Amino acid sequence: MKKEGATEAIVVRDSVPVGIITERDILYKVVAAGENPSITKVHDVMSSPVETVDESAKVSDAIAKMSRLGLRRLCVTRKGSIVGMITQKAVVTGNVGQNFTLPELAAPSGFVCPYCSATLKTREDLSKHIDHVHMGGMGLLQGDATKW
């Protein structure tokens, strides 16, 4: 992972993806737990199964699936084979590489909620909507959107 500059790696057995291991898995399940990284098996700390989304899916569908499953990344598939990965960070920062286009995020005429597809006029309205409807009104997303 360090050599490739990646924060995750797909674990493959007999050419079939069986799990995913992330920097967070290594940090929390190995280092913080006091385990020896030289003898700890990847199988013992990876997450399984590998969750996927088809490359034809909308980004909002991928965001909703990540949110529903409590994940930060999904493998992107084409005809059942993994062809890439989409992460929450990449979607938020817009750094999704050359392989992914985000057509529904370009030139919005409004701001569409990724959870329920409601259309709102401003980013602030969308933030308030998500906070009140989908986050239970905890106030997590309110505030000055320019500071995000």
Summary of the structure (lengths in Angstrom):
residues: 148
radius of gyration: 17.8
end to end distance: 28.4
largest distance: 54.0
contacts: 341
relative contact order: 0.10
helix: 32%
strand: 23%
